[in-house]
Amino acid sequence: MTDYLPKIYKDNKRTFWIVALIIVPISLFLGCLLWREIFWDNFIWRYIWGPVVADARDETVNGISAGYNIVNTLVYGISLIIAILGILEIFHRYKIKVDRLFIFSLLPWVILGGTLRSLEDAGFFSRSMAPFFISPVIYLVLGISAIITMVFGAKLSLYEGDTRAVRALSLTPPLLFLLLLDPPHMAYVLPFTVILLIIFYIIGHRKKILDERYLFGAYGMTLLSLTLIYISNNLRILEGTRPLEIPIILFLTVISSAVFLVIPWTFSKKVASLKVFVLSLNPLIVFAHMMDASATYRGISAYGYVEKHVLPALAIDVTGTSLVMYPLKLFLVVFVIYSLDIWFREELKDLPELKFLLQFAIITLGLAPGVRNMLRLAMGV
């Protein structure tokens, strides 16, 4: 599946990965050791890691404030491109099929990232662990976990013979999440986790579907269920929570998504290109980014929150209202859908895996922060 990528990448693939995975990390490491002030103080700490720590502590740290800047935004963007190329290589090597069903099996992980991020906002993790639950670090951790799961599942699905013990063990990693919780919460979370994993094992074993897709879904649904139970319990017992924000934001998301999708659906018979907006994963892209827009609008307009991303913050400052998030997100959605389904349709025709991954990345960029902000508002933090 990587055979159709740009020729410059194919001709220099080995050099690309040596630079990306070896030369750049070693150079940064040596730079931090030998020229700490230049590499660490004035680059990594100032623009990348410092904002993460400041966000985790919810305060300015050594003059560094939380939030995104032009430098870390570019670094994260480049890292995302490299990650997509790496994932494509892994898919190619292990012959893993990427389609809509596969993308849907990954969605619990996306929502999980948002829920874990909201728990960090509410202060449920220790100070030393908190930075690992800040964006984008949490998605790096979950991404690596998902890739390991994917490779393990792919190998397991090719293994012949009696694999009952191995398959049972394959569903135990989510139990490690319990180590992050405080002991008082373990009493009601642990039994639920064990029961859920047993159910997933029985279903997977009987249906003989303990492959990478099933493990993705099982792990994601188990961990997501744990975090949602955790959040629901705290919404019930803590003071100052705002659980009504969840239905309010979901209502705004559904309404704004429906309004946007009705237009291309209505006029698709007259303008054929409009039909792409209601096909494949595109409605989910619209929903994800409308959720992000709705949560941002509610947070800023009702509770005085501040936008941390560079371009949205600039748009809000210029217009003076957080309602600008809706047209801003719609512009992004239209641009992405037209790019993937119309402008580069022929180029991506022989690259369905790449297209699905790009769509998944766009969904993640909207759904994960949307879920996080919605739950954060609901918990009153």
N, C-alpha and C positions, 0 to 999 in steps of 0.2 A: 504493500500500500504506500510505501515511501518512494516507490519508483517514479511517481509522477510529480514529486516535489521539484522546485526550481533546479535547473541544471547546475547552477553554481553551488548549491547545497550538496547535490549528489556527488559532484566531482571533488568536493573538499569535505566530505562528511567526517572522515577520521580526524582531520585537522580541526574542524569545528568543535567536536566533542572533547578533544584534547585541550583546546583553549578554554572551553566552557566549564569543564569538570576538573581540570588539573591546573593549568597555567594561571587562570584568573584567581581561583581560591588560594593557591600557594602564594601568588604575588601579593594578595591582600593580607594574608597571614604574615608573610615576611615584612611587608610594609608596616604593619601594626607593631611588629617587634623592633624594627630598626628605625623607623621614622614615625613614631607613635602620634606625634602632634599633627602630622600631615594626613596620615591614613585613618587613624582612629578618631582623634579629637575633632578634626576639621572635615571629616567625610562620613565615616560609618556612624560615629556617635551623634554627630550634629544633624545629619539628614535621615538616617535609617533607624538605628537601634535606639537612639535617644528619644525620639517621638513615641516609640513603642513603650519604653519604660515610663515615660511621662503619662502616657494614656493609662497604663496599668495602675499607676499611683494616683491618678487624677489630680496631678499638680505639676508645676514646672520643676524640672530637675536640672540643676546646674545651668540654668539659662535656656534649657531646651523645653519647648512646649509640645503638647500632644497635637496630632493632626498630620495631614498630608502636605507635602511641598512638591515643587516641580522635580527635584532630584529623586526623591523616593518614589514618586509617581512613575517617572521614566524607568527607574530600576525595576519596579514591580511589573511594569508593562513588558520590558525585555525578558524578565524572568518567566513571565507567563508564556511568551512565545517559545522560549527554550523548553519549558515544561511540556508544551503541546507537542513539539517535535520529539522530545524524549518519549512521551507516552505513545506516539505513533510508532516509534521504533520498537517499543515493548510489545505493542499489539501485533506488529509484523512478525516479531520473533516467536511469539507464543500462539500465533494464529487465532487471535481473539476477535470475534466478529463485533463490530460496533454498529448498532442501529438504534432505532427509537426505543426499543425495549431495554437495551443496555443503558441508555441515557436515563430512562425512568428508574432503573435500579440504582442509579447514582443519586437521585434527588434526595433520599433521606439523609445522605451525607451532607448535602448542601444546607438543608434545613437544620441539621445537627450543628453545623458550624455557626449558624445564627443563634441557636439556643445556647450553646456553650459560651459564645461571646456575650450574650445577655446575662448569663450567670456571672461572668467575670465583672460586668458592669455593676452587678448587685453585690459584689464583694464576697462571693462564695468560695474563692480560691485564695490560697495563701499568697503573701507578697512575693515570695520567691517563684511561685508557679504562675502568677498572674500574667507576666509578659508572654507566656506561651499560648495564652488564650486571647491575645490581642490580634486584630487584623493587621497584616495578612499572615502572621505567624501561625495562627490556628488553622488556616486553610492549607498551609504547607505541611503541618503535622498530619492533618486529616488526609491530604493528598498522598503523602508517603504511606500512611496506613492503608489507604484504599489500593494503592499500587501493589503493596506487599500482599494484600488480600487477593487481588486479581491474579497475580502470578501463582500464588499458592493454590487458588481455585483451579486455574488452568492446568497446573501439574496434576492436581488431584483428579480432575475429570479424565485425564489420560491414563491414570493408574489402573491396572487390571488386578483383580483378585479381591480378597476380603479386606475392605477398608473401613469396617465399622468403628474400630477404635480411633483410627486417624480422623474419620469424619466427625466423630464425637468431639475430639480435641479441637477440630477446626472451628468449632463454634464457641470456644471458651475465651478467646481474646477480649471480648467486650467486658468480661468480668474484671479486667484490669482497671477499667474506668472507676470501679467502686473504691479503689485505693485513693482517689482524689476527693472522695466525699468525707464529711465529718462522721465519726462513729454513730452519733444519735440518728442520723438519717439512714444508716445501713440496715436498721431493723426492718423497715418497710420496703426498701429498694432491693435488697439481696434476694428475698424469696421471689419477688416478681421477676427479677432477672433470670434466675434459675428456671422458673416455670416457662418463661418466654423462650429461652434457649432450648429447653427440652421439646417444646412444641415445634420450633423451627427444625430441630434435628429429626424428629419423627416424620414431619412432612417431607423434608429433603431426602431422607433415607428411603422412604417408601416410594417416592416419585423418582428417585435416582437423579436428582437435579442439584446435588451439592457441587455445582461448578462455580466459576467465577461470578456469574450473574446472581446466583442464589446467595452466595456468601456475601456479596455486596449488599443485597437487599436485607439479608438476615442481620448482618452486623449493623447496618445503618438503622434499620427499624428498631433493633434492640436498644442501641445507644440513644436514639431519638426518643423512644418511649421512656427511658430512664430520665432523661433531662426534662421531658414534658411533665412527668409525674413530680419530679423535684420542683419544677417551677409552679405547678398547680398547687402543690402543698404549701409553698411559700406565699402564693397569692391568697391562700385561705387563712394563714395564721399571722402574717406580718401586717403591721399597720402602714397606712399610707399608700397601699397598692391601688391600682386603677384598672381592674380587670375588664371594665367596659371598653377600654381602648382597643382590645382585640376585635370585638365585633364591629366597632366603628371603622377601624382601618380596613378590615376585610370588606366591609360594605363599600367604602370608598374605592377600594381596589377593584371589586367586581363591577361597580358602576362605570368607572373610568375605562376599564378594559372593554366592557360591553359597548360603550359609546364608540370607542375607537374601532372595534372589530365589526360593528354593524355597518359602518360606512363602506369598507371594501367588500363586505359580503353582499351588500345591496347593489353596488354598482359593478360587481365583477363580471356580469353578463355583457356590460357595455365596454368596460375596460378590462381586458383579460389579465393584464399584469397585476391588478388589484387582488386577484384570487390568491396569490401567494401568501397574503397576510393571514389567511384562515387555513393554511395547509401545514402539515407536518408539525414541527415544534414551534412554529411561529406564534400561535396564540399563547403558548406558555412563556415565550419571550416577552410578549406584551404584558401578561399578567404579572410576571416577576418584576418588571420595571415600574409598573403602575403601583405595586405594593411598596416599592422603595420610595416612589414619589409621595404616596399617601402617608406613609410613616414619617417621612421627612417633613411634610406639610403640617401634620398634627403636632409633631415635636416642636417645631419652630413657632408656629402660630399660637398654639395653646399653652405651651410650657416654657417657651423661651430658650429652647435648645439652639445650638450653633452648628452649622454645616462645616465639616472638616475637610471635605474634598475641594481641590483647587478650583475647578471650573464651575461646579454648582454654587460654591460660596461666592465666586465672582458674579455669577448671574443673579443671585439673590441680593447682593449688595447693589448691583446696578438697577434692578427693578424695584427693590424695596419690599418684595413679597416672596414668600416661599411657594406660592401658587405657580411660580415660574418653573418649578420642578416638573409639572405635568407636560407643558410644551417642550421642555428641554429633553425629557425622557422620550417623548413621542418622536422628536427629531432623531434621537439616537436609534430608536427602534426602527423607524423608517429607513434610515441609512444602512443599518445592519442587514435588514431583511432584503432590501433592494440590492445590496452588495452581494450577498450570498446566493440569492435566488434569481436575480435578473442580470446585473452587470457582469458577474463572474460565473454565471451558470454553466457555460461551456467548459471553463477551466476546472470547475469543481465537479463536473459530471463524472469523471473517472476517479474522483477523490471523495467518495461518500463518507469515509471515516473521518477525514479532515473536516468536512463540513459539519458533521455531527458534533465533533469536539469543539469547533468554534461556536456552534449554537449553544452547546453546554456551558462553555466559558461565559458567554453573554448572559445566559440564564442565571448562572452563579453570581455574576456581578450585580444583578438586580435582586434576586431572591434572598441571598444570604444577608445582606445589610437590611433588607426590608423586614425579614423575620426578626433579626436582632433588634432593630429599632422599635418594632411593634411590641415585642416582649419586654424590652427595656421600659417603654412607656407604661406598660401594664404593671410592672413591678415598682413603678414610681421612683426610678433612679435616673 
